């Protein structure tokens, strides 16, 4: 019985891989990490222009400055809060690649022919890669079927739909975040924003390890189809500085409200 884990860099991903490897009797045969793309400053400006146009470019540059000025940029980091443990662990093989959809990656995974493909945070996988495994599961950092895409929880905050901040574990299919839902978690809105996201992410990591372990062991897990016809999706090309500023400012506003409510300020 074998597992392949496809992900992106991050201490929390390393911690997850080690925990899954240990809990499944060292069944993680390969961890594939997609390298982040880093663009030079001028190319970032060009990309911003392509997304916003000349008319809105000065406005977006101004919001990029404001992000750093009022703490909104710091607040955006809350979405990635985890309690990271510096525990030693060992996964047999780890490779870093420019694209998880390359022929090299496909051949490696095809040769392993994993019983379970575990996905967290990578680019959208091509169908041929999903087809190398008997089963494939994905961790979606958002509450399905309400919010899809890479910015699901950010979108929920943007729309002030706080009740639908959460995470989803689902079977992976060709269409993004559309597979049958295995389980979901909701954020604890009684906590201050930073602690709320850390708590949600920590609980999600533990649940993902447990769920992947059960599926790998052949246990039957319940799952339900999802209706994505009414779901919302904030696209990456829409994640402009003005939108990031608004999301960060809403989080700061929630933080102030919490502090005021409990007399912390």
BELWONOR-V83062 format. One record per residue. N is the residue number from 0. PSI is psi in whole degrees, -180 to 180 (none if undefined). Layout:
N,PSI  N,PSI
This chain:
0,128  1,153  2,139  3,132  4,122  5,126  6,-164  7,168  8,152  9,140  10,-35  11,-33  12,-40  13,-44  14,-41  15,-47  16,-43  17,-43  18,-42  19,-40  20,-43  21,-43  22,-23  23,18  24,42  25,48  26,-6  27,105  28,-22  29,135  30,123  31,119  32,122  33,124  34,141  35,148  36,128  37,122  38,139  39,162  40,-48  41,-36  42,-32  43,-39  44,-42  45,-42  46,-40  47,-40  48,-44  49,-32  50,-32  51,-26  52,162  53,-40  54,-39  55,-5  56,-49  57,-39  58,-43  59,-36  60,-39  61,-43  62,-32  63,-36  64,-44  65,-33  66,-41  67,-21  68,-40  69,4  70,1  71,-35  72,-41  73,-41  74,-32  75,-23  76,-17  77,-31  78,-23  79,22  80,131  81,156  82,103  83,125  84,131  85,58  86,133  87,142  88,166  89,123  90,132  91,-46  92,129  93,130  94,147  95,133  96,158  97,-32  98,128  99,-11  100,14  101,163  102,-36  103,-48  104,-44  105,-45  106,-40  107,-47  108,-38  109,-39  110,-36  111,-36  112,64  113,150  114,-31  115,129  116,121  117,126  118,138  119,104  120,4  121,-180  122,165  123,128  124,141  125,151  126,-39  127,-31  128,-42  129,-33  130,-7  131,-18  132,153  133,-41  134,149  135,133  136,155  137,144  138,115  139,120  140,74  141,164  142,108  143,150  144,14  145,-41  146,132  147,172  148,178  149,-15  150,38  151,-53  152,-33  153,-39  154,-40  155,-41  156,-45  157,-39  158,5  159,33  160,64  161,-28  162,-18  163,32  164,127  165,-164  166,159  167,135  168,125  169,163  170,142  171,131  172,175  173,-40  174,136  175,130  176,39  177,-5  178,167  179,136  180,128  181,-47  182,158  183,160  184,145  185,152  186,148  187,101  188,-3  189,-9  190,155  191,155  192,-50  193,-46  194,-35  195,-48  196,-38  197,-44  198,-45  199,-47  200,-39  201,-45  202,-37  203,-44  204,-47  205,-40  206,-36  207,-41  208,-48  209,-43  210,-46  211,-38  212,-44  213,-45  214,-41  215,-35  216,-3  217,8  218,148  219,123  220,138  221,149  222,150  223,143  224,154  225,144  226,106  227,10  228,-28  229,8  230,156  231,149  232,112  233,111  234,153  235,-36  236,-16  237,-6  238,64  239,161  240,-37  241,-37  242,-43  243,-41  244,-43  245,-44  246,-47  247,-39  248,-37  249,-42  250,-43  251,-38  252,-44  253,-37  254,-44  255,-41  256,-40  257,-46  258,-40  259,-41  260,-39  261,15  262,35  263,-8  264,none
